[in-house]
Amino acid sequence: MTQTDVHPAASTLRPTTPDEVRDIVAAAISAEEPLAIEGHGSKRGLGRPVQAARTLSLAAMSGVTLYEPEELVLSAKAGTPIAEIEQLLDDNNQRLEFEPLDYGPLHGLEPGQGTLGGVVACNLAGPRRLKQGAARDHILGVAAVSGRGEIFKSGGRVVKNVTGYDLSKGLTGAFGTLAVMTDITVKVLPKSETETTLVLRGLGDDAAAGAMAAAMGSSAEVSAAAHLPMFVAARVASGTLGKEAATLIRLEGFGPSVEARAAHLGAALARVAPLERLEADASRALWRDVRDVRPFADGTAKPVWRLSVTPTRGHEIVMSLRMQTAIDAFYDWQGGLVWMRMEGEPSAALVRETVRRFGGGHATLVRASEPVRAATEIFQPQPGPLAGLTRRLKEQFDPQGVLNPGRMG
């Protein structure tokens, strides 16, 4: 094993092989000392603070182990930077279809530090989520070490090999509380030849919700729809959009197809509001900022909530909350994903009750100071039967609770 490094709050162990990971977990079980699990630490601010004697870092377990572009499959060690994987895919005109977001800037870190293991553990997905699914929908297989100190594998390296497929999905989104993933295999797809973003200017939140719904329901094959209210729009794309509200409709594909669809949809939307267009690189840069929540990457610890709600009700939830507290918000996923920054301390009860009154959904606190995170229920409370299933899964995979204790509640 590599030499143990010193972590500011706890000693950090940096294994280089799955066997070393197993030995570390087994030692933690024997000593009854919990472990904090992380890659490069870019998502340390997600979830509740983990109280652990040591940190198990997968940063030294990095590198692509299999890439077959013609088979649309890639395998890599869990500590491999997502930026490295995306560059490799881009060089081969392919991409990760679920468009994983980078939480680093929102938490005051440099971009590009996220790892494949972190993305999968947190089930992260960006603007293309509403059409192509979340990270778990693109996982073919994993190798991992359970909280029992046992190495296991699930799934495989080809789409047709579905043995243990659901287990792979079950680990996705568990925030490292069930097992330590060491190797991951994902589907990849060809990237679009080009893209265009139609930008509607000056719409209010309610009118924007209607415009996005109409665009998504059209035959234009829209790949993403978002709305940036007044002043929020000025915080993306280096301020080139100006402060006026911007409703964004993205089209991707082959050049002639994108142009034809943009012309047809643009003619219809131009009757709703003044219309602009952003092409290719300018469009990509804009959607990276939307994906990575750049409007709220302000270097502060002001609480940021992520609301997953009915698309047509998102703006109503925001308006209701604005009647009771000071917030700033913008919308992705056709309005079904609301990013919301609060000026004061978060009231989980207020946020979740408002979401419930407007059709239900999930409210997750994704940024706050450590004391606030420690005192707040970060994730949406689960209904009784689902909470029972979650508890039984934890008992089966990590009976002594040594992996990321308290991270999810």
Salt bridges, closest charged atoms under 4 A:
ASP5 OD2 - ARG14 NE 2.32
ASP19 OD1 - ARG22 NH1 3.56
ASP23 OD1 - ARG22 NE 3.52
GLU38 OE2 - ARG44 NH2 2.80
ASP90 OD1 - LYS191 NZ 2.55
GLU97 OE1 - ARG95 NE 2.86
GLU99 OE1 - ARG128 NH1 3.65
GLU99 OE1 - ARG250 NH2 3.04
GLU195 OE1 - ARG284 NE 3.98
ASP205 OD1 - HIS227 NE2 3.11
ASP205 OD2 - ARG322 NH1 3.91
GLU252 OE2 - ARG95 NH1 3.07
GLU252 OE2 - ARG128 NH2 3.10
GLU252 OE1 - ARG250 NE 3.80
GLU259 OE1 - ARG277 NH2 2.96
GLU276 OE1 - ARG201 NH1 3.25
GLU279 OE2 - ARG277 NE 2.94
ASP281 OD1 - ARG284 NH1 2.88
ASP292 OD1 - ARG291 NE 2.74
ASP298 OD2 - ARG341 NH1 2.59
ASP298 OD1 - ARG367 NH1 3.23
GLU316 OE1 - ARG313 NE 2.75
ASP328 OD2 - ARG235 NH2 2.70
ASP328 OD2 - ARG341 NH2 3.56
GLU343 OE1 - LYS302 NZ 2.82
GLU343 OE2 - ARG341 NE 3.65
GLU353 OE2 - ARG356 NH2 2.59
ASP398 OD2 - LYS394 NZ 2.65
